[in-house]
Amino acid sequence: MNDQTQRPSGFNCPVCAGFIPVSMQQLLVMERFICPHCTLEIRLNRADSQKAIDALQKVQEAEKAVSRASVFNG
Ligand SMILES: [Zn+2]
């Protein structure tokens, strides 16, 4: 399967399943996001929001795939 379309980083809302575009930098520095589709507030407090953590892990898996595709040494 060729599934290597360039999509913006982000994750799907656990409530409405809408896509929430979030850069990796935002994931690192921001504590919460608002779903643009249903205005759900997603907090990144680990104990607080396991769904958000699951979403983050999916993003990180995607990031691994991206870094495999484009190798940067440095
Ligand atoms: Zn939503």
N, CA, C, O and the ligand as a Tripos MOL2 file, in Angstrom:
@<TRIPOS>MOLECULE
protein
  297   295    75     0     0
PROTEIN
NO_CHARGES

@<TRIPOS>ATOM
      1 N           0.8320   -1.2040    0.0000 N.3       1 MET1
      2 CA          0.0000    0.0000    0.0000 C.3       1 MET1
      3 C           0.8630    1.2480    0.0000 C.2       1 MET1
      4 O           1.8270    1.3400    0.7600 O.2       1 MET1
      5 N           0.5340    2.1770   -0.8200 N.am      2 ASN2
      6 CA          1.2070    3.4680   -0.7820 C.3       2 ASN2
      7 C           0.3390    4.4700   -0.0480 C.2       2 ASN2
      8 O          -0.5750    5.0730   -0.6100 O.2       2 ASN2
      9 N           0.6500    4.6240    1.1980 N.am      3 ASP3
     10 CA         -0.1470    5.5310    2.0200 C.3       3 ASP3
     11 C           0.7540    6.6060    2.5940 C.2       3 ASP3
     12 O           0.7870    6.8210    3.8060 O.2       3 ASP3
     13 N           1.4670    7.2650    1.7380 N.am      4 GLN4
     14 CA          2.4550    8.2330    2.2000 C.3       4 GLN4
     15 C           2.0960    9.6510    1.7860 C.2       4 GLN4
     16 O           2.9700   10.4700    1.4990 O.2       4 GLN4
     17 N           0.8020    9.9280    1.7590 N.am      5 THR5
     18 CA          0.4080   11.2970    1.4900 C.3       5 THR5
     19 C           0.8560   12.1850    2.6370 C.2       5 THR5
     20 O           0.8810   11.7640    3.7930 O.2       5 THR5
     21 N           1.2060   13.4040    2.3050 N.am      6 GLN6
     22 CA          1.6770   14.3200    3.3350 C.3       6 GLN6
     23 C           0.4860   14.9770    4.0120 C.2       6 GLN6
     24 O          -0.1530   15.8740    3.4640 O.2       6 GLN6
     25 N           0.2130   14.5120    5.1960 N.am      7 ARG7
     26 CA         -0.8660   15.1140    5.9540 C.3       7 ARG7
     27 C          -0.2840   15.9860    7.0570 C.2       7 ARG7
     28 O           0.8210   15.7230    7.5320 O.2       7 ARG7
     29 N          -0.9980   17.0020    7.4640 N.am      8 PRO8
     30 CA         -0.5260   17.7950    8.6010 C.3       8 PRO8
     31 C          -0.5570   16.9570    9.8610 C.2       8 PRO8
     32 O          -1.4220   16.0960   10.0230 O.2       8 PRO8
     33 N           0.3880   17.2090   10.7550 N.am      9 SER9
     34 CA          0.4020   16.4600   11.9920 C.3       9 SER9
     35 C          -0.7780   16.8900   12.8550 C.2       9 SER9
     36 O          -1.2800   18.0100   12.7530 O.2       9 SER9
     37 N          -1.2000   15.9640   13.7040 N.am     10 GLY10
     38 CA         -2.3350   16.2430   14.5480 C.3      10 GLY10
     39 C          -2.9660   14.9360   14.9910 C.2      10 GLY10
     40 O          -2.3560   13.8730   14.8720 O.2      10 GLY10
     41 N          -4.1610   15.0110   15.4910 N.am     11 PHE11
     42 CA         -4.8220   13.7850   15.9140 C.3      11 PHE11
     43 C          -6.3250   13.9650   15.8110 C.2      11 PHE11
     44 O          -6.8330   15.0750   15.6490 O.2      11 PHE11
     45 N          -7.0200   12.8440   15.9090 N.am     12 ASN12
     46 CA         -8.4620   12.8920   15.7990 C.3      12 ASN12
     47 C          -9.0910   13.0900   17.1770 C.2      12 ASN12
     48 O          -8.6560   12.5160   18.1750 O.2      12 ASN12
     49 N         -10.0990   13.9000   17.1930 N.am     13 CYS13
     50 CA        -10.8150   14.1830   18.4260 C.3      13 CYS13
     51 C         -11.4370   12.8910   18.9590 C.2      13 CYS13
     52 O         -12.0690   12.1530   18.2030 O.2      13 CYS13
     53 N         -11.2640   12.6160   20.2470 N.am     14 PRO14
     54 CA        -11.8390   11.3910   20.8130 C.3      14 PRO14
     55 C         -13.3520   11.4330   20.9060 C.2      14 PRO14
     56 O         -13.9860   10.4000   21.1200 O.2      14 PRO14
     57 N         -13.9340   12.6010   20.7510 N.am     15 VAL15
     58 CA        -15.3860   12.7130   20.8700 C.3      15 VAL15
     59 C         -16.0540   12.7210   19.4980 C.2      15 VAL15
     60 O         -16.9300   11.9020   19.2220 O.2      15 VAL15
     61 N         -15.6370   13.6470   18.6440 N.am     16 CYS16
     62 CA        -16.3240   13.8060   17.3610 C.3      16 CYS16
     63 C         -15.5160   13.2010   16.2210 C.2      16 CYS16
     64 O         -15.9930   13.1530   15.0870 O.2      16 CYS16
     65 N         -14.2970   12.7360   16.5050 N.am     17 ALA17
     66 CA        -13.4290   12.1050   15.5120 C.3      17 ALA17
     67 C         -12.9670   13.0760   14.4430 C.2      17 ALA17
     68 O         -12.3750   12.6600   13.4470 O.2      17 ALA17
     69 N         -13.2240   14.3530   14.6290 N.am     18 GLY18
     70 CA        -12.7300   15.3550   13.6910 C.3      18 GLY18
     71 C         -11.2310   15.5170   13.8490 C.2      18 GLY18
     72 O         -10.6780   15.2880   14.9250 O.2      18 GLY18
     73 N         -10.5780   15.9140   12.7650 N.am     19 PHE19
     74 CA         -9.1310   16.0470   12.8130 C.3      19 PHE19
     75 C          -8.7370   17.3680   13.4570 C.2      19 PHE19
     76 O          -9.2490   18.4270   13.0970 O.2      19 PHE19
     77 N          -7.8240   17.2910   14.4110 N.am     20 ILE20
     78 CA         -7.3320   18.4780   15.0990 C.3      20 ILE20
     79 C          -5.8930   18.6930   14.6780 C.2      20 ILE20
     80 O          -5.0090   17.9650   15.1290 O.2      20 ILE20
     81 N          -5.6340   19.6700   13.8290 N.am     21 PRO21
     82 CA         -4.2630   19.9050   13.3790 C.3      21 PRO21
     83 C          -3.4050   20.4910   14.4810 C.2      21 PRO21
     84 O          -3.6960   21.5600   15.0180 O.2      21 PRO21
     85 N          -2.3500   19.7790   14.8070 N.am     22 VAL22
     86 CA         -1.4520   20.2210   15.8710 C.3      22 VAL22
     87 C          -0.0310   19.8840   15.4470 C.2      22 VAL22
     88 O           0.2630   18.7470   15.0790 O.2      22 VAL22
     89 N           0.8380   20.8680   15.5000 N.am     23 SER23
     90 CA          2.2300   20.6000   15.1640 C.3      23 SER23
     91 C           2.9110   19.8950   16.3220 C.2      23 SER23
     92 O           2.4550   19.9740   17.4630 O.2      23 SER23
     93 N           3.9940   19.2110   16.0270 N.am     24 MET24
     94 CA          4.7290   18.5260   17.0860 C.3      24 MET24
     95 C           5.2270   19.5220   18.1250 C.2      24 MET24
     96 O           5.2670   19.2190   19.3180 O.2      24 MET24
     97 N           5.6030   20.6970   17.6720 N.am     25 GLN25
     98 CA          6.0580   21.7170   18.6230 C.3      25 GLN25
     99 C           4.9360   22.1110   19.5630 C.2      25 GLN25
    100 O           5.1460   22.2870   20.7630 O.2      25 GLN25
    101 N           3.7420   22.2480   19.0050 N.am     26 GLN26
    102 CA          2.6020   22.5780   19.8550 C.3      26 GLN26
    103 C           2.3440   21.4630   20.8600 C.2      26 GLN26
    104 O           2.0310   21.7220   22.0220 O.2      26 GLN26
    105 N           2.4770   20.2300   20.4060 N.am     27 LEU27
    106 CA          2.2640   19.1080   21.3120 C.3      27 LEU27
    107 C           3.2270   19.1720   22.4890 C.2      27 LEU27
    108 O           2.8870   18.8010   23.6120 O.2      27 LEU27
    109 N           4.4300   19.6480   22.2110 N.am     28 LEU28
    110 CA          5.4380   19.6670   23.2600 C.3      28 LEU28
    111 C           5.2140   20.7960   24.2560 C.2      28 LEU28
    112 O           5.4790   20.6440   25.4480 O.2      28 LEU28
    113 N           4.7290   21.9210   23.7630 N.am     29 VAL29
    114 CA          4.6900   23.0950   24.6360 C.3      29 VAL29
    115 C           3.3010   23.4040   25.1770 C.2      29 VAL29
    116 O           3.1710   24.0090   26.2410 O.2      29 VAL29
    117 N           2.2690   22.9980   24.4590 N.am     30 MET30
    118 CA          0.9330   23.3630   24.8930 C.3      30 MET30
    119 C           0.3600   22.3120   25.8360 C.2      30 MET30
    120 O           0.6450   21.1210   25.7100 O.2      30 MET30
    121 N          -0.4400   22.7670   26.7680 N.am     31 GLU31
    122 CA         -1.0160   21.8540   27.7510 C.3      31 GLU31
    123 C          -2.4050   21.3880   27.3530 C.2      31 GLU31
    124 O          -2.8870   20.3740   27.8580 O.2      31 GLU31
    125 N          -3.0460   22.1090   26.4620 N.am     32 ARG32
    126 CA         -4.3920   21.7120   26.0690 C.3      32 ARG32
    127 C          -4.7130   22.2550   24.6890 C.2      32 ARG32
    128 O          -4.1410   23.2420   24.2250 O.2      32 ARG32
    129 N          -5.6480   21.5710   24.0570 N.am     33 PHE33
    130 CA         -6.0830   21.9560   22.7290 C.3      33 PHE33
    131 C          -7.6020   21.9940   22.6950 C.2      33 PHE33
    132 O          -8.2720   21.2970   23.4570 O.2      33 PHE33
    133 N          -8.1240   22.7980   21.8220 N.am     34 ILE34
    134 CA         -9.5650   22.8470   21.6350 C.3      34 ILE34
    135 C          -9.8970   22.2340   20.2780 C.2      34 ILE34
    136 O          -9.3690   22.6490   19.2460 O.2      34 ILE34
    137 N         -10.7750   21.2470   20.2980 N.am     35 CYS35
    138 CA        -11.2090   20.6690   19.0330 C.3      35 CYS35
    139 C         -11.9530   21.7270   18.2320 C.2      35 CYS35
    140 O         -12.9140   22.3130   18.7300 O.2      35 CYS35
    141 N         -11.5250   21.9820   16.9930 N.am     36 PRO36
    142 CA        -12.1970   23.0050   16.1890 C.3      36 PRO36
    143 C         -13.5800   22.5730   15.7230 C.2      36 PRO36
    144 O         -14.3590   23.3800   15.2160 O.2      36 PRO36
    145 N         -13.8750   21.2850   15.9000 N.am     37 HIS37
    146 CA        -15.1420   20.7660   15.3930 C.3      37 HIS37
    147 C         -16.2310   20.7680   16.4580 C.2      37 HIS37
    148 O         -17.3680   21.1530   16.1830 O.2      37 HIS37
    149 N         -15.8920   20.3410   17.6690 N.am     38 CYS38
    150 CA        -16.9000   20.2420   18.7230 C.3      38 CYS38
    151 C         -16.5090   21.0450   19.9520 C.2      38 CYS38
    152 O         -17.2170   21.0310   20.9590 O.2      38 CYS38
    153 N         -15.3840   21.7460   19.8720 N.am     39 THR39
    154 CA        -14.8690   22.6030   20.9490 C.3      39 THR39
    155 C         -14.5530   21.8330   22.2210 C.2      39 THR39
    156 O         -14.4980   22.4130   23.3060 O.2      39 THR39
    157 N         -14.3480   20.5400   22.0910 N.am     40 LEU40
    158 CA        -13.8770   19.7660   23.2310 C.3      40 LEU40
    159 C         -12.5010   20.2640   23.6590 C.2      40 LEU40
    160 O         -11.6290   20.5130   22.8270 O.2      40 LEU40
    161 N         -12.3240   20.4040   24.9560 N.am     41 GLU41
    162 CA        -11.0060   20.7570   25.4490 C.3      41 GLU41
    163 C         -10.2440   19.4860   25.7770 C.2      41 GLU41
    164 O         -10.6870   18.6710   26.5870 O.2      41 GLU41
    165 N          -9.1060   19.3280   25.1470 N.am     42 ILE42
    166 CA         -8.2700   18.1490   25.3780 C.3      42 ILE42
    167 C          -7.0570   18.5740   26.1720 C.2      42 ILE42
    168 O          -6.2380   19.3670   25.7060 O.2      42 ILE42
    169 N          -6.9480   18.0500   27.3530 N.am     43 ARG43
    170 CA         -5.7910   18.3660   28.1870 C.3      43 ARG43
    171 C          -4.7500   17.2770   28.0460 C.2      43 ARG43
    172 O          -5.0660   16.1070   27.8340 O.2      43 ARG43
    173 N          -3.5180   17.6860   28.1670 N.am     44 LEU44
    174 CA         -2.4270   16.7360   28.0080 C.3      44 LEU44
    175 C          -1.8590   16.2710   29.3390 C.2      44 LEU44
    176 O          -0.7790   15.6830   29.3880 O.2      44 LEU44
    177 N          -2.5800   16.5340   30.4100 N.am     45 ASN45
    178 CA         -2.1600   15.9750   31.6960 C.3      45 ASN45
    179 C          -2.2650   14.4630   31.6370 C.2      45 ASN45
    180 O          -3.3290   13.9130   31.3530 O.2      45 ASN45
    181 N          -1.1640   13.8020   31.9030 N.am     46 ARG46
    182 CA         -1.0960   12.3790   31.6340 C.3      46 ARG46
    183 C          -2.1780   11.5720   32.3500 C.2      46 ARG46
    184 O          -2.8650   10.7610   31.7290 O.2      46 ARG46
    185 N          -2.3230   11.7930   33.6280 N.am     47 ALA47
    186 CA         -3.2900   11.0030   34.3760 C.3      47 ALA47
    187 C          -4.7120   11.4040   34.0340 C.2      47 ALA47
    188 O          -5.6640   10.6620   34.2770 O.2      47 ALA47
    189 N          -4.8320   12.5770   33.4750 N.am     48 ASP48
    190 CA         -6.1460   13.1520   33.2890 C.3      48 ASP48
    191 C          -6.8570   12.6450   32.0570 C.2      48 ASP48
    192 O          -8.0760   12.4680   32.0600 O.2      48 ASP48
    193 N          -6.1140   12.4170   31.0270 N.am     49 SER49
    194 CA         -6.7420   12.2620   29.7300 C.3      49 SER49
    195 C          -6.0670   11.1550   28.9370 C.2      49 SER49
    196 O          -5.2400   11.4040   28.0600 O.2      49 SER49
    197 N          -6.4360    9.9440   29.2650 N.am     50 GLN50
    198 CA         -5.8160    8.8150   28.5930 C.3      50 GLN50
    199 C          -6.1250    8.8250   27.1020 C.2      50 GLN50
    200 O          -5.3130    8.3800   26.2900 O.2      50 GLN50
    201 N          -7.2780    9.3230   26.7510 N.am     51 LYS51
    202 CA         -7.6270    9.3730   25.3250 C.3      51 LYS51
    203 C          -6.6670   10.2840   24.5720 C.2      51 LYS51
    204 O          -6.2350    9.9750   23.4620 O.2      51 LYS51
    205 N          -6.3500   11.3890   25.1840 N.am     52 ALA52
    206 CA         -5.4180   12.3060   24.5390 C.3      52 ALA52
    207 C          -4.0440   11.6640   24.4110 C.2      52 ALA52
    208 O          -3.3550   11.8470   23.4070 O.2      52 ALA52
    209 N          -3.6540   10.9140   25.4270 N.am     53 ILE53
    210 CA         -2.3660   10.2290   25.3670 C.3      53 ILE53
    211 C          -2.3630    9.2030   24.2410 C.2      53 ILE53
    212 O          -1.3820    9.0730   23.5090 O.2      53 ILE53
    213 N          -3.4660    8.4790   24.1090 N.am     54 ASP54
    214 CA         -3.5510    7.5290   23.0080 C.3      54 ASP54
    215 C          -3.3960    8.2400   21.6710 C.2      54 ASP54
    216 O          -2.7050    7.7680   20.7690 O.2      54 ASP54
    217 N          -4.0520    9.3760   21.5730 N.am     55 ALA55
    218 CA         -3.9470   10.1440   20.3360 C.3      55 ALA55
    219 C          -2.5140   10.5920   20.1090 C.2      55 ALA55
    220 O          -2.0130   10.5480   18.9860 O.2      55 ALA55
    221 N          -1.8600   11.0200   21.1730 N.am     56 LEU56
    222 CA         -0.4770   11.4610   21.0590 C.3      56 LEU56
    223 C           0.4230   10.3320   20.5820 C.2      56 LEU56
    224 O           1.3180   10.5300   19.7600 O.2      56 LEU56
    225 N           0.1690    9.1470   21.1140 N.am     57 GLN57
    226 CA          1.0120    8.0240   20.7140 C.3      57 GLN57
    227 C           0.8440    7.7330   19.2330 C.2      57 GLN57
    228 O           1.8030    7.3840   18.5440 O.2      57 GLN57
    229 N          -0.3820    7.8810   18.7500 N.am     58 LYS58
    230 CA         -0.5860    7.6840   17.3100 C.3      58 LYS58
    231 C           0.2020    8.7140   16.5200 C.2      58 LYS58
    232 O           0.8010    8.4050   15.4900 O.2      58 LYS58
    233 N           0.1930    9.9410   17.0180 N.am     59 VAL59
    234 CA          0.9600   10.9970   16.3440 C.3      59 VAL59
    235 C           2.4350   10.6410   16.3380 C.2      59 VAL59
    236 O           3.1180   10.7930   15.3250 O.2      59 VAL59
    237 N           2.9170   10.1680   17.4720 N.am     60 GLN60
    238 CA          4.3380    9.8520   17.5590 C.3      60 GLN60
    239 C           4.6960    8.6980   16.6270 C.2      60 GLN60
    240 O           5.7710    8.6890   16.0270 O.2      60 GLN60
    241 N           3.8000    7.7330   16.5080 N.am     61 GLU61
    242 CA          4.0500    6.6480   15.5580 C.3      61 GLU61
    243 C           4.1370    7.1950   14.1490 C.2      61 GLU61
    244 O           4.9860    6.7900   13.3560 O.2      61 GLU61
    245 N           3.2420    8.1240   13.8540 N.am     62 ALA62
    246 CA          3.2720    8.7460   12.5340 C.3      62 ALA62
    247 C           4.5680    9.5110   12.3350 C.2      62 ALA62
    248 O           5.1540    9.4910   11.2520 O.2      62 ALA62
    249 N           5.0100   10.1800   13.3810 N.am     63 GLU63
    250 CA          6.2590   10.9200   13.2910 C.3      63 GLU63
    251 C           7.4330    9.9870   13.0250 C.2      63 GLU63
    252 O           8.3360   10.3200   12.2570 O.2      63 GLU63
    253 N           7.4200    8.8200   13.6620 N.am     64 LYS64
    254 CA          8.4810    7.8530   13.3990 C.3      64 LYS64
    255 C           8.5030    7.4780   11.9250 C.2      64 LYS64
    256 O           9.5590    7.4140   11.2960 O.2      64 LYS64
    257 N           7.3360    7.2370   11.4010 N.am     65 ALA65
    258 CA          7.2500    6.8750    9.9900 C.3      65 ALA65
    259 C           7.7900    7.9970    9.1220 C.2      65 ALA65
    260 O           8.4680    7.7500    8.1250 O.2      65 ALA65
    261 N           7.4880    9.2220    9.5020 N.am     66 VAL66
    262 CA          7.9700   10.3740    8.7380 C.3      66 VAL66
    263 C           9.4910   10.4570    8.8220 C.2      66 VAL66
    264 O          10.1600   10.6610    7.8090 O.2      66 VAL66
    265 N          10.0340   10.3000   10.0220 N.am     67 SER67
    266 CA         11.4780   10.4460   10.1620 C.3      67 SER67
    267 C          12.1970    9.2980    9.4780 C.2      67 SER67
    268 O          13.3550    9.4340    9.0830 O.2      67 SER67
    269 N          11.5150    8.1680    9.3350 N.am     68 ARG68
    270 CA         12.1130    7.0850    8.5590 C.3      68 ARG68
    271 C          12.1770    7.4770    7.0850 C.2      68 ARG68
    272 O          13.1580    7.2050    6.3930 O.2      68 ARG68
    273 N          11.1100    8.1200    6.6280 N.am     69 ALA69
    274 CA         11.0290    8.4660    5.2120 C.3      69 ALA69
    275 C          12.0610    9.5200    4.8490 C.2      69 ALA69
    276 O          12.6450    9.4800    3.7670 O.2      69 ALA69
    277 N          12.2830   10.4630    5.7570 N.am     70 SER70
    278 CA         13.2390   11.5210    5.4590 C.3      70 SER70
    279 C          14.3060   11.5230    6.5710 C.2      70 SER70
    280 O          14.0380   11.9070    7.7100 O.2      70 SER70
    281 N          15.4620   11.1040    6.2240 N.am     71 VAL71
    282 CA         16.4920   10.9240    7.2350 C.3      71 VAL71
    283 C          17.3180   12.1890    7.3920 C.2      71 VAL71
    284 O          17.8590   12.7370    6.4320 O.2      71 VAL71
    285 N          17.3920   12.6230    8.6180 N.am     72 PHE72
    286 CA         18.2350   13.7640    8.9130 C.3      72 PHE72
    287 C          19.2870   13.3310    9.9330 C.2      72 PHE72
    288 O          18.9470   12.9190   11.0420 O.2      72 PHE72
    289 N          20.5190   13.4200    9.5690 N.am     73 ASN73
    290 CA         21.5800   13.1190   10.5250 C.3      73 ASN73
    291 C          22.0920   14.4200   11.1200 C.2      73 ASN73
    292 O          22.6900   15.2350   10.4170 O.2      73 ASN73
    293 N          21.8670   14.6140   12.3740 N.am     74 GLY74
    294 CA         22.3260   15.8290   12.9810 C.3      74 GLY74
    295 C          21.3740   16.2650   14.0370 C.2      74 GLY74
    296 O          21.5920   17.2930   14.6780 O.2      74 GLY74
    297 ZN        -14.2300   17.1680   18.5170 Zn       75 ZN75
@<TRIPOS>BOND
     1     1     2 1
     2     2     3 1
     3     3     4 2
     4     3     5 am
     5     5     6 1
     6     6     7 1
     7     7     8 2
     8     7     9 am
     9     9    10 1
    10    10    11 1
    11    11    12 2
    12    11    13 am
    13    13    14 1
    14    14    15 1
    15    15    16 2
    16    15    17 am
    17    17    18 1
    18    18    19 1
    19    19    20 2
    20    19    21 am
    21    21    22 1
    22    22    23 1
    23    23    24 2
    24    23    25 am
    25    25    26 1
    26    26    27 1
    27    27    28 2
    28    27    29 am
    29    29    30 1
    30    30    31 1
    31    31    32 2
    32    31    33 am
    33    33    34 1
    34    34    35 1
    35    35    36 2
    36    35    37 am
    37    37    38 1
    38    38    39 1
    39    39    40 2
    40    39    41 am
    41    41    42 1
    42    42    43 1
    43    43    44 2
    44    43    45 am
    45    45    46 1
    46    46    47 1
    47    47    48 2
    48    47    49 am
    49    49    50 1
    50    50    51 1
    51    51    52 2
    52    51    53 am
    53    53    54 1
    54    54    55 1
    55    55    56 2
    56    55    57 am
    57    57    58 1
    58    58    59 1
    59    59    60 2
    60    59    61 am
    61    61    62 1
    62    62    63 1
    63    63    64 2
    64    63    65 am
    65    65    66 1
    66    66    67 1
    67    67    68 2
    68    67    69 am
    69    69    70 1
    70    70    71 1
    71    71    72 2
    72    71    73 am
    73    73    74 1
    74    74    75 1
    75    75    76 2
    76    75    77 am
    77    77    78 1
    78    78    79 1
    79    79    80 2
    80    79    81 am
    81    81    82 1
    82    82    83 1
    83    83    84 2
    84    83    85 am
    85    85    86 1
    86    86    87 1
    87    87    88 2
    88    87    89 am
    89    89    90 1
    90    90    91 1
    91    91    92 2
    92    91    93 am
    93    93    94 1
    94    94    95 1
    95    95    96 2
    96    95    97 am
    97    97    98 1
    98    98    99 1
    99    99   100 2
   100    99   101 am
   101   101   102 1
   102   102   103 1
   103   103   104 2
   104   103   105 am
   105   105   106 1
   106   106   107 1
   107   107   108 2
   108   107   109 am
   109   109   110 1
   110   110   111 1
   111   111   112 2
   112   111   113 am
   113   113   114 1
   114   114   115 1
   115   115   116 2
   116   115   117 am
   117   117   118 1
   118   118   119 1
   119   119   120 2
   120   119   121 am
   121   121   122 1
   122   122   123 1
   123   123   124 2
   124   123   125 am
   125   125   126 1
   126   126   127 1
   127   127   128 2
   128   127   129 am
   129   129   130 1
   130   130   131 1
   131   131   132 2
   132   131   133 am
   133   133   134 1
   134   134   135 1
   135   135   136 2
   136   135   137 am
   137   137   138 1
   138   138   139 1
   139   139   140 2
   140   139   141 am
   141   141   142 1
   142   142   143 1
   143   143   144 2
   144   143   145 am
   145   145   146 1
   146   146   147 1
   147   147   148 2
   148   147   149 am
   149   149   150 1
   150   150   151 1
   151   151   152 2
   152   151   153 am
   153   153   154 1
   154   154   155 1
   155   155   156 2
   156   155   157 am
   157   157   158 1
   158   158   159 1
   159   159   160 2
   160   159   161 am
   161   161   162 1
   162   162   163 1
   163   163   164 2
   164   163   165 am
   165   165   166 1
   166   166   167 1
   167   167   168 2
   168   167   169 am
   169   169   170 1
   170   170   171 1
   171   171   172 2
   172   171   173 am
   173   173   174 1
   174   174   175 1
   175   175   176 2
   176   175   177 am
   177   177   178 1
   178   178   179 1
   179   179   180 2
   180   179   181 am
   181   181   182 1
   182   182   183 1
   183   183   184 2
   184   183   185 am
   185   185   186 1
   186   186   187 1
   187   187   188 2
   188   187   189 am
   189   189   190 1
   190   190   191 1
   191   191   192 2
   192   191   193 am
   193   193   194 1
   194   194   195 1
   195   195   196 2
   196   195   197 am
   197   197   198 1
   198   198   199 1
   199   199   200 2
   200   199   201 am
   201   201   202 1
   202   202   203 1
   203   203   204 2
   204   203   205 am
   205   205   206 1
   206   206   207 1
   207   207   208 2
   208   207   209 am
   209   209   210 1
   210   210   211 1
   211   211   212 2
   212   211   213 am
   213   213   214 1
   214   214   215 1
   215   215   216 2
   216   215   217 am
   217   217   218 1
   218   218   219 1
   219   219   220 2
   220   219   221 am
   221   221   222 1
   222   222   223 1
   223   223   224 2
   224   223   225 am
   225   225   226 1
   226   226   227 1
   227   227   228 2
   228   227   229 am
   229   229   230 1
   230   230   231 1
   231   231   232 2
   232   231   233 am
   233   233   234 1
   234   234   235 1
   235   235   236 2
   236   235   237 am
   237   237   238 1
   238   238   239 1
   239   239   240 2
   240   239   241 am
   241   241   242 1
   242   242   243 1
   243   243   244 2
   244   243   245 am
   245   245   246 1
   246   246   247 1
   247   247   248 2
   248   247   249 am
   249   249   250 1
   250   250   251 1
   251   251   252 2
   252   251   253 am
   253   253   254 1
   254   254   255 1
   255   255   256 2
   256   255   257 am
   257   257   258 1
   258   258   259 1
   259   259   260 2
   260   259   261 am
   261   261   262 1
   262   262   263 1
   263   263   264 2
   264   263   265 am
   265   265   266 1
   266   266   267 1
   267   267   268 2
   268   267   269 am
   269   269   270 1
   270   270   271 1
   271   271   272 2
   272   271   273 am
   273   273   274 1
   274   274   275 1
   275   275   276 2
   276   275   277 am
   277   277   278 1
   278   278   279 1
   279   279   280 2
   280   279   281 am
   281   281   282 1
   282   282   283 1
   283   283   284 2
   284   283   285 am
   285   285   286 1
   286   286   287 1
   287   287   288 2
   288   287   289 am
   289   289   290 1
   290   290   291 1
   291   291   292 2
   292   291   293 am
   293   293   294 1
   294   294   295 1
   295   295   296 2
@<TRIPOS>SUBSTRUCTURE
     1 MET1         2 RESIDUE 1 A MET
     2 ASN2         6 RESIDUE 1 A ASN
     3 ASP3        10 RESIDUE 1 A ASP
     4 GLN4        14 RESIDUE 1 A GLN
     5 THR5        18 RESIDUE 1 A THR
     6 GLN6        22 RESIDUE 1 A GLN
     7 ARG7        26 RESIDUE 1 A ARG
     8 PRO8        30 RESIDUE 1 A PRO
     9 SER9        34 RESIDUE 1 A SER
    10 GLY10       38 RESIDUE 1 A GLY
    11 PHE11       42 RESIDUE 1 A PHE
    12 ASN12       46 RESIDUE 1 A ASN
    13 CYS13       50 RESIDUE 1 A CYS
    14 PRO14       54 RESIDUE 1 A PRO
    15 VAL15       58 RESIDUE 1 A VAL
    16 CYS16       62 RESIDUE 1 A CYS
    17 ALA17       66 RESIDUE 1 A ALA
    18 GLY18       70 RESIDUE 1 A GLY
    19 PHE19       74 RESIDUE 1 A PHE
    20 ILE20       78 RESIDUE 1 A ILE
    21 PRO21       82 RESIDUE 1 A PRO
    22 VAL22       86 RESIDUE 1 A VAL
    23 SER23       90 RESIDUE 1 A SER
    24 MET24       94 RESIDUE 1 A MET
    25 GLN25       98 RESIDUE 1 A GLN
    26 GLN26      102 RESIDUE 1 A GLN
    27 LEU27      106 RESIDUE 1 A LEU
    28 LEU28      110 RESIDUE 1 A LEU
    29 VAL29      114 RESIDUE 1 A VAL
    30 MET30      118 RESIDUE 1 A MET
    31 GLU31      122 RESIDUE 1 A GLU
    32 ARG32      126 RESIDUE 1 A ARG
    33 PHE33      130 RESIDUE 1 A PHE
    34 ILE34      134 RESIDUE 1 A ILE
    35 CYS35      138 RESIDUE 1 A CYS
    36 PRO36      142 RESIDUE 1 A PRO
    37 HIS37      146 RESIDUE 1 A HIS
    38 CYS38      150 RESIDUE 1 A CYS
    39 THR39      154 RESIDUE 1 A THR
    40 LEU40      158 RESIDUE 1 A LEU
    41 GLU41      162 RESIDUE 1 A GLU
    42 ILE42      166 RESIDUE 1 A ILE
    43 ARG43      170 RESIDUE 1 A ARG
    44 LEU44      174 RESIDUE 1 A LEU
    45 ASN45      178 RESIDUE 1 A ASN
    46 ARG46      182 RESIDUE 1 A ARG
    47 ALA47      186 RESIDUE 1 A ALA
    48 ASP48      190 RESIDUE 1 A ASP
    49 SER49      194 RESIDUE 1 A SER
    50 GLN50      198 RESIDUE 1 A GLN
    51 LYS51      202 RESIDUE 1 A LYS
    52 ALA52      206 RESIDUE 1 A ALA
    53 ILE53      210 RESIDUE 1 A ILE
    54 ASP54      214 RESIDUE 1 A ASP
    55 ALA55      218 RESIDUE 1 A ALA
    56 LEU56      222 RESIDUE 1 A LEU
    57 GLN57      226 RESIDUE 1 A GLN
    58 LYS58      230 RESIDUE 1 A LYS
    59 VAL59      234 RESIDUE 1 A VAL
    60 GLN60      238 RESIDUE 1 A GLN
    61 GLU61      242 RESIDUE 1 A GLU
    62 ALA62      246 RESIDUE 1 A ALA
    63 GLU63      250 RESIDUE 1 A GLU
    64 LYS64      254 RESIDUE 1 A LYS
    65 ALA65      258 RESIDUE 1 A ALA
    66 VAL66      262 RESIDUE 1 A VAL
    67 SER67      266 RESIDUE 1 A SER
    68 ARG68      270 RESIDUE 1 A ARG
    69 ALA69      274 RESIDUE 1 A ALA
    70 SER70      278 RESIDUE 1 A SER
    71 VAL71      282 RESIDUE 1 A VAL
    72 PHE72      286 RESIDUE 1 A PHE
    73 ASN73      290 RESIDUE 1 A ASN
    74 GLY74      294 RESIDUE 1 A GLY
    75 ZN75       297 GROUP 0 **** ****
